[in-house]
Amino acid sequence: MDVLILCPFVFLGISYIILKKFSNKRKNIFSKAADLTTFILLFSIQASVKFIWSYDIGFIVLIIASIIAIVFTTIEWRTRKEIELMPLFRKIWRFLFLVLTFTYIAIWFVGLVLKIIELATR
């Protein structure tokens, strides 16, 4: 389970393959795999920061995800007369996938660069 938390893209690949094998609708397979991976990414960012820098930022990740949801809901409320919940949740969840993916990559890139600098200065 630790491998899936620290390597969410392995989970993305596995879920994509499983969904492709067992799904009749081939159109939205990557979207569904990304939706499943978003949940894993929420925990992966916290685990990665704790692993690399020994800080616990789980609460911060949840606060930022909540703020994103509030912003999307406010925009939807101001632009539409009636809010449709499922499309709104889908937009929020997909946007979280993008934000969390870029954050995860940035965390590991910065951690790798700092480790290389640390080893080079010894």
Secondary structure, 3 states (H helix, E strand, C coil): CHHHHHCHHHHHHHHHHHHHHHCCCCCCHHHHHHHHHHHHHHHHHHHHHHHHHCCCCHHHHHHHHHHHHHHHHHHHHHHCCCCCHHHHHHHHHHHHHHHHHHHHHHHHHHHHHHHHHHHHCC
